[in-house]
Amino acid sequence: VYYGNGSSGLRGKITNNYVYTPIGLGSNYGIYGYYIQYIDLYANTFNVAKGDANSTALYFYSPSSSYSYNNIVNNNAVNTGFGYAFYYYDPANGNTYNYNNYYVPKTSASLGYSASYGNLTTLGSWQSYGYDLNSLNQSVTFMPANTPNHFMSSLNAGAGYTGVTTDIYGTTRKTTPTIGAY
């Protein structure tokens, strides 16, 4: 998503997507947001299974306050290859991050990265700055592999206020929805 610009009155929406990167030796991304503003990224699953140390499931580069006011809520960002679950260049600027699940194996150096705070080795280190206070750090097993399906009741912890009332298959979401596209 390059220069994806909505406005305060007409927000862009990216919802109910499943992105899987099963191959690749370079930098792989589940989503790569570059200079975006007024975007609602709700109820998506990003599953990065391969790539180098720069690979990131959820990558947002918005270094200026003129690129802000994004809502990143109810997303499942998993990177079982190398790299990060998330990379937020400048997390401030009116952006909202909450009710997400971020996961990398313990062998990875960091859960996430921010130019403002550096490597964030745990969800708690990210939350200490006031972000993603209701988010999780849970391993996810996709069943079958390379689909958005999972049977993890621990991810039934999303926010119901996003306006995304159905999942990727059109099934009505519960009052407390599952984090991700399924």
N, C-alpha and C positions, 0 to 999 in steps of 0.2 A: 504494500500500500504506500505508494509514493505521493506525497503532497495530497493526502486525502483530507480535504477540507469540507467540513460542514459549517454550520453557523449556530448561534444560540437558539434561533428559531427553527432551524431545520438540521437536526443532528444526523450524521451518518450512522448506520447500524451495520455491524458485522456480527451475525448470530447463527448458532446451531451449525457450525462447521466442524469437520474432522479433517485434520491434516496429519499425514503420516509420511515420514521420510525414512524409508527402510535401507537406502543405499547412499553412498557418497563418501568421498574422502576429504572434501573441502569443508567449508563452513555451510552448514545446513540450518534452516530456520523453519519453525512452524508458521510464524507470521513475522514479517519485517515491516514495521511501521516507521516511516521516514517523513519527518516534518508534517505531522498530522494534527488536526485540531477538531474539537467537537465531534468526536467519534465515540460511539458506544460499542465496546467489544464485550458482548454478553454471551455466555453459555456456549463456549467453543472448547474443543479438545485438540491440543497440539502435542503430537507424539513424535519426538525426534529420537530415532533409534541408532543413527550413524552420523558421523561427521567428526571434525577436528575440535580442538579446545575452544574455538570461537563459536561453535554451534550453539544455538539458543532456541528454546521452544517459543518464547514470547519476547520479542525484541522491539523496543520503541525508542527511536532516536528523535528527540524534540528538544534541542538545546536552547531554544528561545522562548520567552514568555508569550510570544505571538503564536506559538504552536502548542496549544494546551487545551484544557477543559475536556480531557478524555476520561471516560469511565471504563475501567477494566475490572469486570465483575463476573463471578461464576465461571471462570475459565479453568480448565485443567491443563497445566503446562508441565509436561513430562519430558525429560531428556535422559534416556538410558544409555546414550553414546558417551561422548565427551562434551564438556562445556557446561552451559548454564540452563536452568529452568527459565530464568528471566534476566533481561538486561533493560534497565530504564535509565536512559542517559541523565535526564534531569527530572526526578520524580515530582517535584513541586509544580508550580504553575497551574494550580486549580485542577489537577488530575486526581481521580479517585481510584484507589486500588483496594479491593476487598472481596471476601468470599471466594477466593481462588484457591486452587491446590497447586503447589509447586513441588516437584520432585526430581532429584538427581540421586544416583546411587552414592553411598558413602565414600566410594573411591574417587568421586569428583572433587575438585578443589573447593568449589563454592556453589551454593544454591543459586545465587544471583550476583549481579553486579550493577552498580550505579556510579556514574562519574562523580556524583556528589559525595558518596560514602565509600566507594571502593568495593572490594570483594566482600560479599555478605555470605558467610559460611553457613549460617543457620537462618531459619525463618524468624527466630527470636531476635537476631541481630537486625534484620530488616524492620521488624515490628517495633523495635526500640526507637525508631525514628517516626513512629505514628502511622505507619502504612500497613495495610492488610491485617488489621487487628482480629478479624474473624476468619482468616484464611488457614489452610492446613498444609502440612508437609507429610503426605501419605504416598506410599508406594502404590502403584496401580497395576493390576494385571488385566490386560485387555483380552476378552474371550469372545470369539477366537482371536488370535493375534492379528494385528493390523486392521482391527475394526474399532469403532468407538464404544463397543459394548463392554461393560464391566459390571460386576455384581458385588459392589463394595458399598455396604450400607453406611460406612463411615463418611462417604462423600455426599450423603443426604444432609448437607449443611449449607446449601446455597441461600442466596437472598431472593425472596419472592417479589421484590419490587421492580424488577427489570422490565416487565412487560412481555417477556418471552414465556408464553403460556404452554407451548408444546416443545417436545424434544426434536432431535434430528429426524426421527421416524414419524412425527406427527402425534405422538402420544402426549396426552395432557400431563403437564408437570404437577407435582404435589405442591402444597402450600409452602413447604420447605423443600425446594427442588434439589436435585442432584447437581453437583458442580460439574460442568462440562456439557458436551453436546447431547449426551445420552441420559 
